[in-house]
Amino acid sequence: MLRTVEIRDMLIIDRLELAFQPGLNVLTGETGAGKSILLDSLGFVLGWRGRAELVRQGAEQGEVTAVFDLTTDHPAHSILAEAGLPDEGSELILRRINTRDGRKTAWVNDRRASGEVLRQLSETLLELHGQHDDRGLLNARGHQKLLDEYGGFASGPLAKTRKAWRILRDADNALSVAKRV
């Protein structure tokens, strides 16, 4: 769950800290109220493309920090392990800086990380919806994930099946190579 977002020197924001509560959190407001700036900043810290223009005029760099609470079985733990990044247990801290000249630097739990790792983590951390998001229901790639989660297969059984499939595929490849020799 997203707990806090801190934004410094991004677009028109000098400094802003938002705290979120468990459950559904909704950002609403009139046109021009700044919702897009908040979403752009949140997307930036999650590894979305950042542009030098995001840095507030007069500042050398913009910075966004997001703190997430993780459950013990959250998929972010395996991404952290695969990337060799520290796992702080129930808390995940993402921080990303964008300089005026367009250079970007990211940290995950105070360790430097790539934008690719941020993007992998973002897929497990947050779900953003806008007014045209119903179109996502037409994407067949998401259907299997929904069914696996609904059936309780997303964690244990699915991981075991994937591992068994890799072992079978590797054995089949080894057999093919052995037959050629």
MDTraj code that builds the backbone (N, CA, C; nanometers):
import mdtraj as md
import numpy as np

residues = "MET LEU ARG THR VAL GLU ILE ARG ASP MET LEU ILE ILE ASP ARG LEU GLU LEU ALA PHE GLN PRO GLY LEU ASN VAL LEU THR GLY GLU THR GLY ALA GLY LYS SER ILE LEU LEU ASP SER LEU GLY PHE VAL LEU GLY TRP ARG GLY ARG ALA GLU LEU VAL ARG GLN GLY ALA GLU GLN GLY GLU VAL THR ALA VAL PHE ASP LEU THR THR ASP HIS PRO ALA HIS SER ILE LEU ALA GLU ALA GLY LEU PRO ASP GLU GLY SER GLU LEU ILE LEU ARG ARG ILE ASN THR ARG ASP GLY ARG LYS THR ALA TRP VAL ASN ASP ARG ARG ALA SER GLY GLU VAL LEU ARG GLN LEU SER GLU THR LEU LEU GLU LEU HIS GLY GLN HIS ASP ASP ARG GLY LEU LEU ASN ALA ARG GLY HIS GLN LYS LEU LEU ASP GLU TYR GLY GLY PHE ALA SER GLY PRO LEU ALA LYS THR ARG LYS ALA TRP ARG ILE LEU ARG ASP ALA ASP ASN ALA LEU SER VAL ALA LYS ARG VAL".split()
xyz = np.array([
    [0.0830, -0.1171, 0.0000],
    [0.0000, 0.0000, 0.0000],
    [0.0885, 0.1248, 0.0000],
    [0.0530, 0.2201, -0.0811],
    [0.1229, 0.3479, -0.0837],
    [0.0905, 0.4230, 0.0451],
    [0.1944, 0.4555, 0.1215],
    [0.1739, 0.5253, 0.2486],
    [0.1962, 0.6752, 0.2340],
    [0.3084, 0.7144, 0.1736],
    [0.3347, 0.8572, 0.1559],
    [0.4049, 0.8829, 0.0229],
    [0.3862, 1.0040, -0.0263],
    [0.4586, 1.0541, -0.1423],
    [0.5088, 1.1928, -0.1053],
    [0.6370, 1.2153, -0.1265],
    [0.6946, 1.3467, -0.1029],
    [0.7515, 1.3967, -0.2349],
    [0.7114, 1.5164, -0.2723],
    [0.7519, 1.5762, -0.4000],
    [0.8239, 1.7064, -0.3707],
    [0.9406, 1.7231, -0.4336],
    [1.0173, 1.8478, -0.4176],
    [1.0604, 1.8979, -0.5546],
    [1.0321, 2.0220, -0.5802],
    [1.0787, 2.0910, -0.7005],
    [1.0408, 2.0201, -0.8306],
    [0.9165, 1.9796, -0.8395],
    [0.8651, 1.9195, -0.9622],
    [0.7543, 2.0107, -1.0160],
    [0.7708, 2.0555, -1.1407],
    [0.6786, 2.1470, -1.2086],
    [0.6497, 2.2682, -1.1210],
    [0.5284, 2.2853, -1.0728],
    [0.4981, 2.4027, -0.9900],
    [0.5040, 2.3719, -0.8402],
    [0.5377, 2.2498, -0.8054],
    [0.5396, 2.2096, -0.6642],
    [0.6767, 2.2383, -0.6040],
    [0.6776, 2.3214, -0.5009],
    [0.8008, 2.3482, -0.4257],
    [0.8278, 2.2289, -0.3345],
    [0.7325, 2.1992, -0.2476],
    [0.7418, 2.0833, -0.1586],
    [0.6016, 2.0409, -0.1185],
    [0.5774, 1.9118, -0.1274],
    [0.4458, 1.8577, -0.0938],
    [0.4630, 1.7184, -0.0371],
    [0.3919, 1.6888, 0.0701],
    [0.3911, 1.5533, 0.1232],
    [0.2459, 1.5095, 0.1381],
    [0.2162, 1.3950, 0.0780],
    [0.0819, 1.3374, 0.0854],
    [0.0870, 1.2075, 0.1636],
    [-0.0098, 1.1875, 0.2522],
    [-0.0220, 1.0628, 0.3265],
    [-0.1513, 0.9948, 0.2836],
    [-0.1432, 0.8651, 0.2598],
    [-0.2601, 0.7882, 0.2158],
    [-0.3030, 0.6921, 0.3257],
    [-0.4296, 0.6546, 0.3226],
    [-0.4864, 0.5637, 0.4206],
    [-0.5191, 0.4305, 0.3539],
    [-0.5314, 0.3226, 0.4310],
    [-0.5686, 0.1933, 0.3707],
    [-0.7035, 0.2037, 0.2994],
    [-0.7163, 0.1290, 0.1917],
    [-0.8406, 0.1287, 0.1156],
    [-0.8290, 0.2118, -0.0102],
    [-0.9404, 0.2531, -0.0611],
    [-0.9465, 0.3300, -0.1850],
    [-0.9087, 0.4751, -0.1585],
    [-0.8125, 0.5253, -0.2346],
    [-0.7742, 0.6659, -0.2281],
    [-0.8027, 0.7267, -0.3644],
    [-0.8707, 0.8384, -0.3655],
    [-0.9132, 0.9012, -0.4899],
    [-0.8640, 1.0450, -0.4929],
    [-0.8022, 1.0831, -0.6058],
    [-0.7632, 1.2220, -0.6271],
    [-0.8638, 1.2828, -0.7240],
    [-0.9329, 1.3847, -0.6802],
    [-1.0305, 1.4512, -0.7652],
    [-1.0045, 1.6008, -0.7623],
    [-1.0638, 1.6710, -0.8527],
    [-1.0512, 1.8156, -0.8534],
    [-1.0830, 1.8704, -0.9903],
    [-1.0992, 1.9991, -0.9945],
    [-1.1318, 2.0654, -1.1206],
    [-1.0117, 2.0632, -1.2140],
    [-1.0374, 2.0911, -1.3387],
    [-0.9320, 2.1024, -1.4373],
    [-0.8328, 2.2089, -1.3927],
    [-0.7045, 2.1759, -1.3970],
    [-0.6015, 2.2709, -1.3562],
    [-0.5682, 2.2668, -1.2088],
    [-0.6285, 2.1740, -1.1330],
    [-0.6043, 2.1684, -0.9886],
    [-0.4700, 2.1032, -0.9543],
    [-0.4091, 2.0309, -1.0497],
    [-0.2782, 1.9712, -1.0246],
    [-0.2769, 1.8200, -1.0159],
    [-0.3875, 1.7558, -1.0488],
    [-0.3925, 1.6090, -1.0421],
    [-0.2870, 1.5461, -1.1328],
    [-0.2724, 1.5988, -1.2517],
    [-0.1754, 1.5434, -1.3463],
    [-0.0331, 1.5584, -1.2960],
    [-0.0029, 1.6665, -1.2275],
    [0.1310, 1.6856, -1.1719],
    [0.1590, 1.5782, -1.0676],
    [0.0610, 1.5506, -0.9839],
    [0.0779, 1.4459, -0.8827],
    [0.0993, 1.3103, -0.9496],
    [0.0202, 1.2807, -1.0513],
    [0.0344, 1.1526, -1.1201],
    [0.1658, 1.1431, -1.1965],
    [0.2072, 1.2527, -1.2610],
    [0.3367, 1.2529, -1.3300],
    [0.4505, 1.2302, -1.2311],
    [0.4424, 1.2923, -1.1159],
    [0.5462, 1.2769, -1.0140],
    [0.5477, 1.1347, -0.9591],
    [0.4305, 1.0811, -0.9328],
    [0.4222, 0.9437, -0.8843],
    [0.4736, 0.8468, -0.9906],
    [0.4348, 0.8693, -1.1144],
    [0.4842, 0.7853, -1.2233],
    [0.6348, 0.7953, -1.2376],
    [0.6885, 0.9140, -1.2191],
    [0.8327, 0.9337, -1.2289],
    [0.9067, 0.8469, -1.1284],
    [0.8637, 0.8478, -1.0015],
    [0.9327, 0.7685, -0.8995],
    [0.9143, 0.6184, -0.9237],
    [0.8122, 0.5818, -0.9999],
    [0.7881, 0.4406, -1.0321],
    [0.8570, 0.3971, -1.1614],
    [0.9410, 0.4835, -1.2154],
    [1.0198, 0.4440, -1.3306],
    [0.9653, 0.4864, -1.4645],
    [0.8558, 0.5609, -1.4655],
    [0.8051, 0.6103, -1.5925],
    [0.9042, 0.7119, -1.6474],
    [0.8900, 0.7393, -1.7714],
    [0.9815, 0.8327, -1.8367],
    [0.9718, 0.9707, -1.7704],
    [1.0868, 1.0258, -1.7395],
    [1.0922, 1.1591, -1.6806],
    [1.1578, 1.2550, -1.7782],
    [1.1065, 1.3742, -1.7842],
    [1.1618, 1.4760, -1.8740],
    [1.2260, 1.5858, -1.7911],
    [1.3266, 1.6493, -1.8479],
    [1.3944, 1.7584, -1.7772],
    [1.2956, 1.8697, -1.7431],
    [1.1904, 1.8853, -1.8246],
    [1.0916, 1.9913, -1.7995],
    [1.0128, 1.9695, -1.6706],
    [1.0211, 1.8485, -1.6118],
    [0.9509, 1.8231, -1.4866],
    [1.0131, 1.8996, -1.3688],
    [1.1396, 1.9373, -1.3815],
    [1.2069, 2.0084, -1.2736],
    [1.1511, 2.1507, -1.2666],
    [1.1157, 2.1932, -1.1453],
    [1.0567, 2.3259, -1.1231],
    [1.1530, 2.4344, -1.1685],
    [1.0997, 2.5367, -1.2297],
    [1.1816, 2.6477, -1.2787],
    [1.2595, 2.7091, -1.1631],
    [1.3889, 2.7268, -1.1828],
    [1.4747, 2.7836, -1.0795],
    [1.5412, 2.6802, -0.9913],
    [1.4996, 2.5548, -0.9993],
    [1.5602, 2.4478, -0.9192],
    [1.6588, 2.3692, -1.0052],
    [1.7604, 2.3141, -0.9416],
    [1.8595, 2.2336, -1.0134],
    [1.8113, 2.0905, -1.0353],
    [1.7270, 2.0429, -0.9441],
    [1.6775, 1.9060, -0.9557],
    [1.5420, 1.8923, -0.8876],
    [1.4647, 1.7966, -0.9355],
    [1.3385, 1.7615, -0.8725],
    [1.3530, 1.6236, -0.8116],
    [1.2791, 1.5982, -0.7060],
    [1.2917, 1.4707, -0.6347],
    [1.1546, 1.4226, -0.5901],
    [1.1322, 1.2915, -0.6046],
    [1.0088, 1.2300, -0.5565],
    [1.0460, 1.1072, -0.4745],
    [0.9853, 1.0949, -0.3574],
    [1.0044, 0.9786, -0.2711],
    [0.8680, 0.9181, -0.2426],
    [0.8592, 0.7864, -0.2545],
    [0.7347, 0.7147, -0.2243],
    [0.7662, 0.6030, -0.1255],
    [0.6832, 0.5911, -0.0237],
    [0.7001, 0.4862, 0.0771],
    [0.5793, 0.3938, 0.0698],
    [0.6078, 0.2642, 0.0599],
    [0.5029, 0.1625, 0.0496],
    [0.5126, 0.0679, 0.1679],
    [0.3972, 0.0228, 0.2159],
    [0.3909, -0.0857, 0.3140],
    [0.3698, -0.2147, 0.2362],
    [0.4507, -0.3170, 0.2660],
    [0.4410, -0.4454, 0.1971],
    [0.3992, -0.5552, 0.2933],
    [0.3190, -0.6462, 0.2433],
    [0.2871, -0.7668, 0.3200],
    [0.4028, -0.8657, 0.3027],
    [0.4083, -0.9669, 0.3859],
    [0.5194, -1.0626, 0.3785],
    [0.5204, -1.1410, 0.2478],
    [0.4046, -1.1593, 0.1856],
    [0.3981, -1.2358, 0.0604],
    [0.3906, -1.1469, -0.0640],
    [0.4213, -1.0186, -0.0506],
    [0.4114, -0.9259, -0.1634],
    [0.5136, -0.9616, -0.2707],
    [0.4745, -0.9586, -0.3987],
    [0.5664, -0.9949, -0.5071],
    [0.6872, -0.9024, -0.5202],
    [0.6835, -0.7848, -0.4615],
    [0.7987, -0.6939, -0.4677],
    [0.9214, -0.7549, -0.4006],
    [0.9002, -0.8415, -0.3002],
    [1.0132, -0.9038, -0.2311],
    [1.0983, -0.9865, -0.3276],
    [1.0350, -1.0602, -0.4177],
    [1.1120, -1.1419, -0.5118],
    [1.1850, -1.0540, -0.6141],
    [1.1255, -0.9420, -0.6534],
    [1.1919, -0.8508, -0.7467],
    [1.3158, -0.7914, -0.6799],
    [1.3038, -0.7538, -0.5536],
    [1.4186, -0.6999, -0.4799],
    [1.5297, -0.8042, -0.4707],
    [1.4919, -0.9289, -0.4417],
    [1.5917, -1.0363, -0.4307],
    [1.6624, -1.0591, -0.5639],
    [1.5860, -1.0650, -0.6731],
    [1.6449, -1.0868, -0.8054],
    [1.7395, -0.9735, -0.8440],
    [1.7078, -0.8515, -0.8018],
    [1.7900, -0.7354, -0.8367],
    [1.9062, -0.7155, -0.7395],
    [1.9120, -0.7970, -0.6333],
    [2.0183, -0.7829, -0.5344],
    [2.0048, -0.6582, -0.4496],
    [1.8818, -0.6132, -0.4316],
    [1.8564, -0.4923, -0.3522],
    [1.8129, -0.5299, -0.2116],
    [1.8397, -0.4428, -0.1147],
    [1.8018, -0.4728, 0.0237],
    [1.6501, -0.4783, 0.0393],
    [1.6068, -0.5719, 0.1202],
    [1.4645, -0.5878, 0.1492],
    [1.4444, -0.5526, 0.2958],
    [1.3723, -0.4442, 0.3197],
    [1.3514, -0.3959, 0.4556],
    [1.2291, -0.4584, 0.5211],
    [1.1767, -0.5646, 0.4623],
    [1.0612, -0.6323, 0.5213],
    [0.9308, -0.5674, 0.4831],
    [0.8701, -0.4967, 0.5761],
    [0.7362, -0.4433, 0.5528],
    [0.7360, -0.3041, 0.4903],
    [0.8539, -0.2460, 0.4656],
    [0.8588, -0.1108, 0.4106],
    [0.9484, -0.1074, 0.2863],
    [0.9022, -0.0345, 0.1862],
    [0.9783, -0.0158, 0.0633],
    [0.9842, 0.1334, 0.0345],
    [1.1055, 0.1863, 0.0167],
    [1.1228, 0.3286, -0.0097],
    [1.1840, 0.3456, -0.1481],
    [1.1119, 0.4162, -0.2343],
    [1.1607, 0.4481, -0.3677],
    [1.1893, 0.5971, -0.3727],
    [1.3030, 0.6339, -0.4311],
    [1.3379, 0.7752, -0.4456],
    [1.4020, 0.7933, -0.5819],
    [1.3625, 0.8988, -0.6498],
    [1.4192, 0.9254, -0.7820],
    [1.4392, 1.0755, -0.7989],
    [1.5525, 1.1098, -0.8567],
    [1.5891, 1.2496, -0.8795],
    [1.6007, 1.2733, -1.0290],
    [1.5521, 1.3891, -1.0706],
    [1.5603, 1.4321, -1.2096],
    [1.6329, 1.5662, -1.2094],
    [1.7459, 1.5752, -1.2803],
    [1.8195, 1.7002, -1.2833],
    [1.7730, 1.7863, -1.3999],
    [1.8058, 1.9129, -1.3936],
    [1.7663, 2.0080, -1.4971],
    [1.8172, 1.9655, -1.6345],
    [1.9339, 1.8970, -1.6399],
    [1.9880, 1.8536, -1.7690],
    [1.9344, 1.7167, -1.8121],
    [1.8378, 1.6620, -1.7384],
    [1.7703, 1.5390, -1.7795],
    [1.8277, 1.4109, -1.7228],
    [1.9332, 1.4175, -1.6424],
    [1.9869, 1.2954, -1.5814],
    [1.8953, 1.2507, -1.4677],
    [1.8784, 1.1195, -1.4595],
    [1.7908, 1.0634, -1.3573],
    [1.8692, 0.9635, -1.2727],
    [1.8407, 0.9629, -1.1440],
    [1.9021, 0.8682, -1.0519],
    [1.7920, 0.8125, -0.9633],
    [1.7970, 0.6805, -0.9414],
    [1.6928, 0.6162, -0.8612],
    [1.7548, 0.5362, -0.7471],
    [1.6823, 0.5295, -0.6365],
    [1.7215, 0.4499, -0.5215],
    [1.6035, 0.3647, -0.4770],
    [1.6340, 0.2434, -0.4370],
    [1.5357, 0.1548, -0.3750],
    [1.5940, 0.1154, -0.2400],
    [1.5251, 0.1511, -0.1347],
    [1.5744, 0.1283, 0.0021],
    [1.7180, 0.1789, 0.0174],
    [1.7420, 0.3007, -0.0290],
    [1.8711, 0.3697, -0.0195],
    [1.9846, 0.3036, -0.0962],
    [1.9539, 0.2189, -0.1918],
    [2.0554, 0.1601, -0.2794],
    [2.0236, 0.2001, -0.4219],
    [2.1237, 0.2391, -0.4998],
    [2.1020, 0.2787, -0.6390],
    [2.0360, 0.1652, -0.7150],
    [1.9432, 0.2020, -0.8022],
    [1.8695, 0.1020, -0.8802],
    [1.8425, 0.1578, -1.0193],
    [1.8134, 0.0688, -1.1112],
    [1.7843, 0.1091, -1.2491],
    [1.6363, 0.1435, -1.2644],
    [1.6067, 0.2156, -1.3710],
    [1.4675, 0.2461, -1.4027],
    [1.3890, 0.1199, -1.4321],
    [1.4557, 0.0187, -1.4875],
    [1.3872, -0.1085, -1.5172],
    [1.3384, -0.1753, -1.3892],
    [1.4202, -0.1732, -1.2840],
    [1.3779, -0.2310, -1.1555],
    [1.2587, -0.1540, -1.1013],
    [1.2618, -0.0209, -1.1132],
    [1.1477, 0.0593, -1.0675],
    [1.0214, 0.0206, -1.1431],
    [1.0337, 0.0021, -1.2742],
    [0.9159, -0.0353, -1.3543],
    [0.8630, -0.1732, -1.3150],
    [0.9535, -0.2668, -1.2887],
    [0.9093, -0.3997, -1.2440],
    [0.8365, -0.3897, -1.1104],
    [0.8920, -0.3126, -1.0193],
    [0.8275, -0.2944, -0.8890],
    [0.6925, -0.2253, -0.9040],
    [0.6863, -0.1259, -0.9926],
    [0.5625, -0.0477, -1.0061],
    [0.4449, -0.1352, -1.0473],
    [0.4729, -0.2387, -1.1259],
    [0.3645, -0.3273, -1.1689],
    [0.3020, -0.4012, -1.0516],
    [0.3762, -0.4155, -0.9422],
    [0.3238, -0.4877, -0.8260],
    [0.2750, -0.3954, -0.7158],
    [0.3063, -0.2661, -0.7257],
    [0.2818, -0.1762, -0.6137],
    [0.1556, -0.0922, -0.6229],
    [0.1216, -0.0509, -0.7425],
    [0.0205, 0.0531, -0.7542],
    [-0.0658, 0.0304, -0.8762],
    [-0.1886, 0.0667, -0.8639],
    [-0.2817, 0.0585, -0.9756],
    [-0.3465, 0.1950, -0.9917],
    [-0.3164, 0.2598, -1.1024],
    [-0.3726, 0.3917, -1.1295],
    [-0.4840, 0.3780, -1.2325],
    [-0.5923, 0.4503, -1.2099],
    [-0.7048, 0.4448, -1.3030],
    [-0.7476, 0.5853, -1.3429],
    [-0.7792, 0.5997, -1.4691],
    [-0.8290, 0.7251, -1.5212],
    [-0.9630, 0.7041, -1.5876],
    [-1.0144, 0.8075, -1.6498],
    [-1.1498, 0.8024, -1.7021],
    [-1.1677, 0.7049, -1.8185],
    [-1.0606, 0.6647, -1.8862],
    [-1.0737, 0.5728, -1.9993],
    [-1.0146, 0.4353, -1.9690],
    [-0.9981, 0.4017, -1.8433],
    [-0.9328, 0.2768, -1.8073],
    [-1.0176, 0.1524, -1.8286],
    [-1.1439, 0.1683, -1.8585],
    [-1.2259, 0.0506, -1.8843],
    [-1.1768, -0.0242, -2.0074],
    [-1.0992, 0.0430, -2.0924],
    [-1.0446, -0.0211, -2.2123],
    [-0.9484, -0.1333, -2.1763],
    [-0.8872, -0.1256, -2.0591],
    [-0.7952, -0.2298, -2.0147],
    [-0.8622, -0.3645, -1.9990],
    [-0.9926, -0.3640, -1.9776],
    [-1.0647, -0.4902, -1.9656],
    [-1.0640, -0.5691, -2.0959],
    [-1.0379, -0.5013, -2.2063],
    [-1.0338, -0.5683, -2.3355],
    [-0.8979, -0.6327, -2.3627],
    [-0.7992, -0.6063, -2.2804],
    [-0.6659, -0.6623, -2.2980],
    [-0.6640, -0.8051, -2.2419],
    [-0.6508, -0.9026, -2.3293],
    [-0.6579, -1.0435, -2.2892],
    [-0.5435, -1.0846, -2.1970],
    [-0.4285, -1.0140, -2.2031],
    [-0.3155, -1.0508, -2.1166],
    [-0.3504, -1.0356, -1.9692],
    [-0.4398, -0.9460, -1.9353],
    [-0.4773, -0.9263, -1.7968],
    [-0.5789, -1.0268, -1.7457],
    [-0.6467, -1.0958, -1.8341],
    [-0.7521, -1.1891, -1.7930],
    [-0.6955, -1.3057, -1.7121],
    [-0.5849, -1.3643, -1.7584],
    [-0.5267, -1.4778, -1.6876],
    [-0.4823, -1.4365, -1.5477],
    [-0.4224, -1.3201, -1.5358],
    [-0.3779, -1.2712, -1.4051],
    [-0.4967, -1.2556, -1.3105],
    [-0.6062, -1.1986, -1.3598],
    [-0.7256, -1.1826, -1.2759],
    [-0.7785, -1.3173, -1.2288],
    [-0.7831, -1.4142, -1.3200],
    [-0.8315, -1.5474, -1.2837],
    [-0.7391, -1.6155, -1.1829],
    [-0.6078, -1.6035, -1.2023],
    [-0.5126, -1.6627, -1.1087],
    [-0.5262, -1.6012, -0.9703],
    [-0.5406, -1.4696, -0.9639],
    [-0.5567, -1.4038, -0.8348],
    [-0.6885, -1.4436, -0.7691],
    [-0.7951, -1.4477, -0.8466],
    [-0.9257, -1.4839, -0.7924],
    [-0.9249, -1.6272, -0.7398],
    [-0.8594, -1.7162, -0.8114],
    [-0.8542, -1.8565, -0.7712],
    [-0.7510, -1.8858, -0.6639],
    [-0.6741, -1.7859, -0.6234],
    [-0.5735, -1.8067, -0.5199],
    [-0.4471, -1.8734, -0.5720],
    [-0.4245, -1.8684, -0.7035],
    [-0.3087, -1.9348, -0.7623],
    [-0.1910, -1.8405, -0.7844],
    [-0.2089, -1.7134, -0.7590],
    [-0.1084, -1.6135, -0.7963],
    [0.0238, -1.6314, -0.7222],
    [0.0218, -1.6881, -0.6043],
    [0.1480, -1.6990, -0.5312],
    [0.2046, -1.8406, -0.5390],
    [0.1672, -1.9282, -0.4507],
    [0.2279, -2.0608, -0.4406],
    [0.2125, -2.1512, -0.5611],
    [0.0914, -2.1941, -0.5940],
    [0.0745, -2.2903, -0.7039],
    [0.1267, -2.2400, -0.8384],
    [0.1098, -2.1141, -0.8671],
    [0.1559, -2.0601, -0.9943],
    [0.3080, -2.0623, -1.0020],
    [0.3745, -2.0240, -0.8938],
    [0.5216, -2.0248, -0.8910],
    [0.5742, -2.1676, -0.9049],
    [0.5110, -2.2621, -0.8391],
    [0.5535, -2.4030, -0.8496],
    [0.5341, -2.4551, -0.9918],
    [0.4235, -2.4167, -1.0543],
    [0.3970, -2.4601, -1.1914],
    [0.4995, -2.4012, -1.2869],
    [0.5324, -2.2736, -1.2704],
    [0.6342, -2.2112, -1.3558],
    [0.7691, -2.2801, -1.3394],
    [0.8076, -2.3121, -1.2159],
    [0.9351, -2.3798, -1.1909],
    [0.9343, -2.5180, -1.2552],
    [0.8258, -2.5899, -1.2386],
    [0.8164, -2.7239, -1.2993],
    [0.8241, -2.7141, -1.4513],
    [0.7609, -2.6132, -1.5090],
    [0.7657, -2.5946, -1.6547],
    [0.9082, -2.5671, -1.7015],
    [0.9825, -2.4835, -1.6279],
    [1.1216, -2.4550, -1.6653],
    [1.2065, -2.5819, -1.6587],
    [1.1872, -2.6628, -1.5550],
    [1.2630, -2.7874, -1.5403],
    [1.2307, -2.8814, -1.6569],
    [1.1023, -2.8925, -1.6901],
    [1.0616, -2.9782, -1.8018],
    [1.1190, -2.9276, -1.9335],
    [1.1122, -2.7976, -1.9563],
    [1.1653, -2.7390, -2.0798],
    [1.3160, -2.7605, -2.0909],
    [1.3895, -2.7423, -1.9800],
    [1.5336, -2.7628, -1.9807],
    [1.5684, -2.9094, -2.0070],
    [1.4919, -2.9999, -1.9463],
    [1.5154, -3.1430, -1.9689],
    [1.4871, -3.1802, -2.1146],
    [1.3821, -3.1237, -2.1704],
    [1.3479, -3.1502, -2.3105],
    [1.4581, -3.0980, -2.4032],
    [1.5105, -2.9803, -2.3747],
    [1.6213, -2.9261, -2.4544],
    [1.7457, -3.0137, -2.4437],
    [1.7767, -3.0595, -2.3221],
    [1.8930, -3.1455, -2.3024],
    [1.8759, -3.2764, -2.3771],
    [1.7546, -3.3317, -2.3784],
    [1.7277, -3.4544, -2.4522],
    [1.7472, -3.4337, -2.6018],
    [1.7000, -3.3220, -2.6526],
    [1.7166, -3.2906, -2.7952],
    [1.8635, -3.2819, -2.8333],
    [1.9438, -3.2178, -2.7474],
    [2.0876, -3.2057, -2.7732],
    [2.1531, -3.3445, -2.7685],
    [2.1135, -3.4262, -2.6712],
    [2.1711, -3.5607, -2.6583],
    [2.1378, -3.6485, -2.7779],
    [2.0197, -3.6342, -2.8343],
    [1.9796, -3.7131, -2.9511],
    [2.0605, -3.6759, -3.0749],
    [2.1055, -3.5510, -3.0819],
    [2.1834, -3.5062, -3.1983],
    [2.3268, -3.5580, -3.1929],
    [2.3754, -3.5892, -3.0751],
    [2.5152, -3.6310, -3.0598],
    [2.5353, -3.7713, -3.1003],
])
top = md.Topology()
chain = top.add_chain()
for i, resn in enumerate(residues, 1):
    res = top.add_residue(resn, chain, resSeq=i)
    for name in ("N", "CA", "C"):
        top.add_atom(name, md.element.get_by_symbol(name[0]), res)
traj = md.Trajectory(xyz[None], top)
